[in-house]
């Protein structure tokens, strides 16, 4: 799956956070030739509570401002948040992954 950030196209990669298996969304610059894949942004934030694997908590503040919009336009997350989780001084909104994102995540595993 691809996402556009700052007018540049990147790839979306799904991982899991080690401590509670919440889904992590990484935005990466694909590798070219011998260059390794480069992490551009971590779109999600891990929370203390476990979240169902069809949902993600998006970090939409600070350097990730606009992340929700980019992921919605890329058909990674559904347009409406289904909840919110306090994260320090900020709020992470919880979104369901789209059907396409769920398939991409399952195929990646």
Number of C-alpha atoms within 10 A of each C-alpha: 14 16 20 17 17 7 7 8 14 20 16 25 18 16 15 13 13 10 10 13 14 24 24 22 23 18 25 19 17 16 10 8 6 6 8 10 12 12 14 14 18 17 21 23 20 22 17 12 9 12 16 11 15 16 20 25 27 26 24 19 13 8 9 15 12 14 21 24 15 18 23 17 14 18 18 24 26 20 16 12 17 12 12 13 15 11 15 7 5 12 16 22 21 22 22 21 22 18 14 14 21 18 11 16 20 10 8 10 7
